[in-house]
Amino acid sequence: MAKTPKIVDMKVIPVAGYDSMAMTLSGAHGPYFTRNLVILTDEIGHQGVGEIHGGDDIAKSLESCKPLVVGQEIGAYRSVVNRLRTGSWKAAGNNGEGLQGLDLKNLKFVVRSEAAVECAMLDLLGQYMELPVCELLGDGRQRDEVTMLGYLFYVSDKNKTDLPYLDESNSTDPWFRLRRKEMVTPEAIVEQALTLQKKYGFRNFKLKGGVFEGKEEIKAIRALKEALPEARINIDPNGAWSLDEAINLTKDLHGVLTYAEDPCGPEKGFSSREIMCEYKNATQHMVATNMIATDWRQFYHAVSLRSVDIVLADPHFWTMNGSVRIAQVLNDWGLTWGSHSNNHFDISLAIFAQCAAAAPGNITPVDTHWIWQDGQELTKHPYKIEDGVIKVGNAPGLGIELDMDKVAKAHELYMSLPNHDRDDAVAMQYLIKDWKFDSKRPCLVR
């Protein structure tokens, strides 16, 4: 009886790249971001790759997976991933809150380290079967191109710090020059969107809020809609607004906002799921989340309360199979699938594209931070965003090939860093002395 090839080697390679001083409710992005790569080699010489969030705990969890992965058939990836859920090392301290209060210390409990192994095994299986990964997920390929959105951020002045942010002021690319500069006004946000539209062709935009008072961020939303009247415009304050504030800020924005993402969070003894249900009832806005439905148990309660319309099912949280599985459920129930993003390399860009290609129904444009990292690719021929979409071809597996010289340099950068876990308070404290995260106060409101 024919069998699929076995895995003969598993490598876990932590890597780092450069970032802008982008601001969120959590503070200000530092000059570097970190990720973990998983590279699997099978007995016929194929190489499969996965990418997941950074940090030493996730790297340790992945290292603990090796005895459960090496020697296994690539065709048994579902069984392997299932064993990793319970058999791999997990960090202690999970308080069960997940991300509804956006405490980044909890991110490592939401990210599924086994998703990187699953991805690498699917990459190998696709190569063996000469099929793209999207054909191996759910009901197979649903579309040939995936619509992406332009992810807009307020960016602080890196020159107010002595941190080693990347300087691209001499770049010949207008977007590369702009993305490292200060952008804190509605006019600057509009310039950011127009520059992104010219480079990548975006027709959909999301502004990361939770930075200024809500009324100031709504000025930027209105300015975006005025400058780009045909575009879909969304805002994501990560639950920073109170229920009353969220209602008052957005109740008159029908025709301006396409959806509100996590506009409010837990308050007065009620969970985010209950509060967002009340927000939907009061405003009749479409609501998206990547904070209150990050696993099946949370999803059950969010749907039972009718708290959300759009679940941004990041495959790094759900695994690739889990993300497409929830896309099937959402489509059957008349709801909408999308995907959330964190800073990532081009391997994750391929992951998002393959999942979205397999997600049924009228999915929402997919998030990506890649535009902020573009130019730092770790593959030889990375996916491209052109005319606002990624075209998913017929190349087997993920359709990418690692550039090991670039991977080695990214690993060298990672090893040079004094800290590998994300802490947006460090950069933020250059702007506001002794700044501390507060889930109910925008980062510049102290």
Secondary structure, DSSP 8 states (H G I E B T S, - for coil): -----BEEEEEEEEEEEE---BEETTEE--SEEEEEEEEEEETTS-EEEEEEE-SHHHHHHHHHHHHHHTT-BGGGHHHHHHHHHHHS---S---S-TTTT--GGGHHHHS-THHHHHHHHHHHHHHHHT-BGGGGSTTS---SEEEB-EEE--B--GGGS-S-----TT-SSHHHHHTTS-B-SHHHHHHHHHHHHHHH---EEEEE-SSS-HHHHHHHHHHHHHH-TTSEEEEE-TTBB-HHHHHHHHTT-BTTEEEEES-B--BTTB-HHHHHHHHHHHH---EEESSS-SSHHHHHHHHHTT--SEEE--HHHH-HHHHHHHHHHHHHTT-EEE----S--HHHHHHHHHHHHH--SS---B---HHHHTT--SBSS----BTTEEE----SBTS--B-HHHHHHHHHHHHH-S--S--THHHHTTTSTT----TTS-TT--
